[in-house]
Amino acid sequence: MRTQGFDVEFEITGVHFVLDRLVARYGDRYPAEAIRQVVEEAQRPYLGSQVHAFVPLMVERDARRVLDAGR
């Protein structure tokens, strides 16, 4: 069984990986700081979620939609 602390750490690490992937993918169109802000905005609705395992996936999906739309 996983503890709450582990799940939160997993989420934070996952979101950092998401940020790295999005900077690699969109860095030629947007500054890294702008991408970070999009990721933070995408993460807000999931803060306090009971299930942390899927948060990075949802954040990446939501951030890609914003970045693909031209922010």
C-alpha positions in Angstrom: 0.0 0.0 0.0 1.3 3.4 -0.9 1.3 6.3 1.5 -0.1 9.8 0.8 3.4 11.2 0.9 4.7 8.8 -1.7 1.8 9.6 -4.0 2.3 13.3 -3.8 6.0 12.9 -4.4 5.2 10.7 -7.4 2.8 13.4 -8.7 5.4 16.2 -8.3 8.1 14.1 -10.0 5.7 13.3 -12.8 4.8 16.9 -13.4 8.5 17.8 -13.6 8.9 15.1 -16.3 5.9 16.6 -18.1 7.5 20.0 -18.0 10.7 18.7 -19.4 8.9 16.9 -22.2 6.8 19.9 -23.1 9.9 22.2 -23.1 11.6 19.8 -25.5 8.5 19.6 -27.7 7.4 23.3 -27.7 10.6 25.1 -26.8 11.1 26.3 -30.3 7.7 28.1 -30.1 7.5 29.2 -26.5 10.0 30.3 -23.8 10.4 27.7 -21.1 8.9 30.1 -18.5 5.7 30.3 -20.6 5.5 26.6 -20.8 6.0 26.3 -17.0 3.2 28.7 -16.4 0.9 26.7 -18.7 1.8 23.5 -16.8 1.1 25.2 -13.4 -2.3 26.4 -14.7 -3.1 23.0 -16.0 -2.2 21.5 -12.6 -4.4 23.8 -10.5 -7.7 21.8 -11.0 -6.0 18.7 -9.7 -4.5 20.1 -6.6 -5.8 18.2 -3.6 -6.9 15.2 -5.7 -7.3 12.0 -3.9 -5.7 10.0 -6.7 -2.3 11.3 -7.6 -1.2 8.7 -10.1 -3.0 10.2 -13.1 -2.4 13.8 -12.4 0.8 14.1 -14.5 -1.0 12.5 -17.5 -4.0 14.9 -17.1 -1.7 17.9 -16.7 0.2 17.0 -19.8 -3.0 16.5 -21.8 -4.4 19.8 -20.7 -1.2 21.7 -21.2 -0.7 20.3 -24.7 -4.2 21.5 -25.6 -3.3 25.0 -24.6 0.1 25.0 -26.3 -1.3 23.5 -29.5 -4.0 26.1 -29.6 -1.4 28.8 -29.5 -2.0 29.8 -25.9 
